[in-house]
């Protein structure tokens, strides 16, 4: 069995960490995880702390990893505006490409539905991989253009999930954590579970992408020859509305549901750190700081979608990837995992 070596960029995020978990179950892979803060080595994974915005540091630490065959790029630098996202995120990818270009076989890029303009407002649904582009700036598009321009000795793939749900701490884009912490705090205050988004968002059609499913699809695309230089939408395979999902989430937390009430979570949850610290003490939870479990800005973003938000996932099926996840089951399993890890009561 030919040994492959994965370089997972963004190893501590919800996407990168679940990708490492999946690769760790495969006998023919060795894994190197890269992030700004590094990580604790295991028998399967070696971690490196790298400042990807520093080309010298990136080249020094990644350029010598000539055993690497596949790069899985899931790093992200947040900025206040869409335009400001482009420079740092393209620069980081460019620095990685410069370092690994002489020896890598494949680079997998994690994208999202921003490629279709989903973050700007109502967009064509279901979105397809060959839909026309939109007015820049958009860093996902610029990153793919970089790979297309540089590819030759190596191939690339672009993976486009919907909202990714799984376990990760300190991640700015983790909807499952938003819901779990919001529900736990609401219950602690004796409140019902109210949908906090725009009124129109409660009834729109949308979809999610389970982080474990995404990991399997990402490795599949990176190692299947006919998937070279292709983009794929990856989603659970079903659609839902919060009108149907929200009561089921409330039932998991043994809470009543009250009518939606629009609020900005980034504002109303800003003063809740003392409550969180008291809950950690009272319920003997794992000692995670409030900022580690808070992704309120991202929650506000997702709950503002008063338009349908989904893409056509049939291309991946036509190319041979047939796995799917029931989204309701996904949410409940993730919340159960949070309890097992003592993240929530």
C-alpha positions in Angstrom: 0.0 0.0 0.0 1.5 3.3 -1.1 2.1 5.7 1.8 0.6 9.2 1.4 1.4 12.2 3.6 -1.2 14.8 4.3 -0.3 18.4 5.2 -3.5 19.8 6.9 -3.4 23.6 6.9 -5.8 24.9 9.6 -5.5 21.8 11.7 -7.3 23.1 14.8 -10.5 24.4 13.1 -13.8 22.4 12.8 -12.9 21.3 9.2 -9.2 20.6 9.8 -9.6 18.7 13.0 -12.3 16.5 11.6 -10.2 15.9 8.5 -7.3 14.8 10.7 -9.7 12.5 12.7 -10.8 10.9 9.4 -7.2 10.6 8.0 -6.1 9.0 11.3 -8.5 6.0 10.6 -6.8 5.3 7.2 -3.8 3.1 7.3 -2.0 4.5 4.2 -1.8 8.1 5.5 0.7 10.0 7.7 -0.4 13.4 8.9 1.2 16.8 9.6 -1.1 19.4 11.1 -0.4 23.1 10.7 -1.9 26.0 12.6 -0.8 29.3 14.2 -0.8 27.7 17.6 0.4 24.3 16.7 -0.8 21.3 18.7 0.1 18.3 20.8 1.7 15.5 18.8 0.1 12.0 18.8 1.1 8.7 17.4 -0.6 9.6 14.1 -0.2 13.3 13.8 2.8 15.7 14.0 1.9 19.4 14.5 3.7 22.5 13.4 3.1 26.1 14.5 3.5 28.3 11.4 2.7 31.9 10.7 1.3 31.6 7.1 1.3 35.3 6.6 5.1 35.2 7.0 6.6 33.8 3.7 10.0 33.2 5.4 8.5 31.2 8.3 6.2 29.3 5.9 9.0 28.4 3.5 11.4 27.5 6.3 8.9 25.1 8.1 7.0 23.7 5.1 9.6 23.7 2.3 11.6 20.9 3.8 8.6 18.6 4.1 9.4 16.8 0.8 7.6 13.7 1.9 4.2 15.5 1.7 2.0 14.3 -1.2 -1.3 16.1 -0.4 -2.1 19.5 1.0 -5.5 20.1 2.5 -6.0 23.8 2.9 -8.6 24.9 5.4 -6.9 28.0 7.0 -8.8 31.2 7.4 -8.0 34.8 8.6 -11.0 36.8 9.6 -11.4 40.5 8.8 -14.1 43.1 9.3 -15.2 43.4 5.7 -15.4 41.1 2.6 -12.9 43.2 0.7 -10.4 43.0 3.6 -10.6 39.2 3.6 -9.0 38.8 0.2 -5.4 40.0 0.8 -4.5 37.9 3.9 -6.3 34.7 2.8 -4.8 34.7 -0.7 -1.4 35.6 0.7 -1.4 32.7 3.1 -2.4 30.2 0.4 0.3 31.7 -2.0 2.9 31.2 0.7 2.0 27.6 1.2 2.0 26.9 -2.6 5.4 28.6 -2.9 6.7 26.3 -0.1 5.3 22.9 -1.4 5.3 23.5 -5.2 8.4 21.5 -5.9 7.2 18.2 -4.4 3.4 18.2 -3.7 1.1 16.0 -5.9 -2.3 17.6 -5.0 -3.7 20.7 -3.3 -7.2 20.6 -1.9 -8.8 24.0 -1.3 -11.8 24.4 1.1 -14.2 27.0 -0.2 -17.9 27.6 0.4 -21.1 29.1 -1.1 -19.5 32.6 -1.1 -18.3 31.5 -4.6 -21.9 31.8 -5.6 -22.5 35.1 -3.9 -24.5 33.5 -1.1 -23.1 35.9 1.5 -24.4 38.9 -0.5 -28.1 38.1 -0.6 -30.5 35.9 -2.5 -28.7 33.8 -5.1 -29.6 31.2 -7.7 -30.6 27.9 -6.0 -29.7 25.2 -6.2 -26.2 26.6 -6.9 -24.1 24.5 -9.3 -20.3 24.4 -9.7 -20.5 25.8 -13.2 -22.7 28.8 -12.3 -21.3 32.2 -13.5 -19.2 34.3 -11.2 -20.1 37.5 -9.5 -18.5 40.9 -8.9 -15.4 40.7 -6.8 -13.9 40.9 -4.2 -14.3 37.3 -2.9 -11.3 35.5 -1.5 -12.6 31.9 -2.3 -12.7 32.8 -6.0 -9.2 34.5 -5.9 -7.7 31.4 -4.1 -9.1 29.1 -6.8 -7.7 31.3 -9.5 -4.3 31.1 -7.8 -4.3 27.3 -7.9 -5.5 27.2 -11.5 -2.6 29.5 -12.5 0.0 27.6 -10.5 -1.0 24.0 -11.2 0.9 21.9 -13.7 3.2 19.6 -11.7 0.4 19.1 -9.3 -3.4 19.0 -9.4 -6.1 20.7 -7.3 -9.6 20.3 -6.1 -12.0 22.8 -4.6 -14.5 21.6 -2.0 -17.6 23.7 -1.4 -19.5 22.8 1.8 -22.6 24.6 3.2 -22.5 25.6 6.9 -20.1 23.0 8.5 -21.1 21.5 11.8 -18.9 19.5 14.1 -16.7 19.8 17.2 -14.1 22.5 17.5 -13.3 25.2 20.1 -12.2 28.8 19.5 -13.6 28.6 15.9 -15.3 31.7 14.5 -17.6 29.7 12.3 -19.3 27.0 14.3 -23.1 27.0 14.1 -23.7 23.9 16.2 -21.7 25.5 19.1 -23.7 28.7 18.7 -27.0 26.9 19.1 -25.8 24.7 21.9 -24.4 27.5 24.1 -27.4 29.8 23.3 -29.8 27.0 24.3 -27.9 26.1 27.4 -27.8 29.7 28.6 -31.5 30.3 27.7 -32.4 27.3 29.8 -30.3 28.4 32.7 -32.1 31.8 32.6 -35.5 30.0 32.6 -36.3 31.1 29.1 -37.9 29.3 26.2 -35.8 28.7 23.1 -36.5 31.5 20.7 -35.2 31.6 17.1 -33.1 34.8 17.2 -32.8 35.5 13.5 -34.7 37.5 10.9 -38.4 36.6 10.8 -38.1 35.5 7.2 -35.2 33.3 7.9 -37.3 31.0 10.1 -39.0 29.5 7.0 -36.4 29.5 4.3 -34.9 26.3 2.9 -31.3 25.5 3.8 -28.9 22.7 4.2 -25.8 21.8 6.4 -22.6 19.9 5.9 -21.5 17.5 8.6 -17.8 17.9 9.3 -17.2 14.1 9.2 -19.0 13.7 5.9 -17.0 16.7 4.6 -13.7 15.0 5.6 -14.5 11.8 3.7 -15.5 13.8 0.6 -12.4 15.9 0.7 -10.1 12.9 0.8 -12.1 11.2 -1.9 -11.8 14.1 -4.2 -8.1 14.5 -3.5 -7.3 10.9 -4.3 -9.7 10.1 -7.2 -8.0 10.7 -10.5 -11.1 11.9 -12.4 -11.7 14.5 -9.7 -8.5 16.4 -10.5 -8.9 20.1 -11.2 -12.6 20.0 -10.3 -14.9 21.8 -7.8 -17.6 19.9 -5.8 -20.5 21.1 -3.7 -20.6 18.9 -0.6 -23.7 18.8 1.6 -25.6 16.4 3.8 -28.1 15.7 1.0 -31.3 16.9 2.6 -33.0 20.3 3.1 -34.8 21.7 6.1 -36.5 24.8 7.5 -35.9 26.2 11.0 -39.7 26.0 11.5 -39.3 22.2 11.6 -35.8 21.9 13.1 -36.0 24.4 15.9 -38.7 22.6 18.0 -36.6 19.4 17.7 -33.6 21.1 18.9 -35.6 22.6 21.8 -36.9 19.1 22.7 -33.3 17.8 22.9 -32.6 20.5 25.5 -36.0 19.8 27.2 -37.1 23.4 26.5 -40.3 25.1 25.3 -40.3 27.0 22.0 -41.6 30.6 21.9 -42.2 32.6 18.7 -39.0 34.0 17.0 -37.7 37.3 18.3 -35.0 38.9 16.2 -31.9 39.9 18.2 -28.3 40.4 17.5 -26.5 37.7 19.4 -23.2 39.5 19.2 -24.7 42.2 21.3 -27.1 40.4 23.6 -24.6 37.7 24.5 -21.7 40.1 25.1 -22.4 40.4 28.8 -22.9 36.7 29.5 -19.4 35.7 30.4 -20.2 35.8 34.2 -23.2 33.5 33.6 -21.1 31.1 31.6 -18.4 31.0 34.3 -21.1 30.2 36.9 -22.5 27.4 34.7 -19.0 25.9 34.3 -18.7 25.9 38.1 -22.2 24.7 38.9 -22.3 21.9 36.4 -18.6 20.9 36.6 -18.1 21.6 32.9 -14.8 21.5 31.1 -13.0 24.7 31.8 -13.4 26.4 28.4 -13.2 30.2 28.4 -16.3 32.0 27.2 -14.5 33.2 24.1 -13.7 29.6 23.2 -17.3 28.7 22.9 -18.7 31.9 21.4 -19.3 32.3 17.7 -22.0 34.9 18.0 -21.1 36.9 14.9 -21.3 33.8 12.8 -24.7 32.9 14.3 -26.0 36.3 13.4 -24.8 35.8 9.9 -26.5 32.4 9.4 -29.7 33.4 11.1 -30.0 36.5 8.8 -30.6 34.4 5.7 -34.1 35.2 4.8 -33.6 33.6 1.4 -33.1 29.9 0.4 -29.5 28.7 0.9 -28.6 25.4 -0.8 -26.6 24.0 -3.7 -26.8 21.0 -6.1 -24.7 18.2 -4.8 -25.3 15.8 -7.7 -21.9 16.4 -9.3 -20.1 14.6 -6.5 -22.6 11.7 -6.8 -22.0 11.5 -10.5 -18.2 11.3 -9.9 -18.7 8.6 -7.3 -19.2 10.0 -3.8 -22.6 8.7 -2.5 -22.5 9.2 1.3 -25.1 11.4 3.1 -26.1 12.5 6.6 -29.5 13.2 8.1 -29.3 16.8 9.3 -31.6 16.4 12.3 -29.6 13.4 13.5 -26.4 15.4 12.9 -27.4 18.2 15.2 -28.6 15.9 17.9 -25.4 13.8 17.7 -23.2 16.9 17.9 -25.1 18.2 21.0 -24.8 14.7 22.6 -21.0 14.9 21.9 -20.9 18.4 23.5 -22.5 16.9 26.6 -20.1 13.9 26.6 -17.2 16.3 26.4 -18.8 18.4 29.2 -18.9 21.5 27.0 -22.6 22.0 27.9 -24.7 20.7 30.9 
